[in-house]
Amino acid sequence: MLKLQTGALDVFWERNKNRIANNLMVEQRFAVPLGGFTFKGFIDRVDMMPDSKNEIEIIDYKTGKSEPGPDARSKQLLLYARGIEHVYPHIK
């Protein structure tokens, strides 16, 4: 029988157990025209904000060895928000 180490799963569950029910989409691809170019992206997870019908939270998991700084991270999430608004105009 395979024995699984559950440390990371336990941490994930504790952080997210009350938000899982609000999950709207996972692994969402998008393409949006932006300044004469097409920006393509891939969003890890989108959750609906509690008590809202059109407000979301964009979640991007970082699994690489290095994580971008706060400025680069903010720009990335802003582009993801633009992509979601393009594909789903009713979501903010």
SULCOR-V342522 format. One record per pair of residues at least 4 apart in sequence whose ideal C-beta (glycine too) atoms are under 8 Angstrom apart, sorted by the first residue. I is the first residue (numbers start at 0). GAP is how many residues later the second one is. D is the distance in whole Angstrom. If there is no record, write none. Layout:
{{I/GAP/D} {I/GAP/D}}
This chain:
{{3/5/8} {5/4/5} {6/4/7} {7/4/6} {8/4/6} {9/4/6} {10/4/6} {11/4/6} {12/4/5} {15/4/6} {18/4/8} {18/28/6} {21/25/5} {21/26/5} {21/27/7} {21/28/6} {22/22/7} {22/23/8} {22/24/5} {22/25/8} {23/22/5} {23/23/6} {23/24/5} {23/32/6} {24/18/8} {24/20/7} {24/21/5} {25/18/7} {25/19/5} {25/20/8} {26/15/7} {26/16/8} {26/17/7} {26/18/8} {27/14/7} {27/15/4} {27/18/6} {27/56/8} {27/59/8} {28/11/7} {28/12/7} {28/13/5} {28/14/8} {29/10/7} {29/11/5} {29/12/8} {29/13/7} {29/50/8} {29/53/4} {29/54/7} {29/56/7} {29/57/5} {30/7/5} {30/8/7} {30/9/5} {30/10/8} {30/52/8} {31/6/7} {31/7/5} {31/9/8} {31/50/6} {31/51/5} {31/54/4} {31/55/7} {32/4/7} {32/5/6} {32/6/8} {32/53/8} {33/4/7} {33/5/4} {33/45/8} {33/48/7} {38/40/6} {38/43/8} {38/44/7} {40/38/6} {40/39/6} {40/42/5} {42/15/6} {42/16/8} {42/17/7} {42/37/5} {42/40/7} {42/41/7} {43/15/6} {43/16/5} {43/17/5} {44/13/8} {44/14/4} {44/15/8} {44/16/7} {45/10/5} {45/11/7} {45/12/6} {45/13/7} {45/38/7} {46/9/6} {46/10/5} {46/12/7} {47/4/6} {47/5/8} {47/7/7} {47/8/6} {47/9/8} {48/6/4} {48/7/6} {48/8/6} {53/36/6} {53/37/5} {53/38/5} {54/36/8} {54/37/5} {55/28/7} {55/35/5} {55/36/7} {57/19/6} {57/22/5} {57/23/6} {57/26/7} {59/16/7} {59/17/7} {59/20/7} {61/5/5} {61/6/8} {66/6/8} {67/4/4} {67/5/5} {67/8/7} {68/4/7} {69/4/6} {70/4/7} {71/4/6} {72/4/6} {73/4/6} {74/4/7} {75/4/7} {76/4/6} {77/4/7} {78/4/6} {79/4/6} {80/4/6} {81/4/6} {82/4/6} {83/4/6} {83/7/6} {84/4/6} {84/6/7} {84/7/7}}
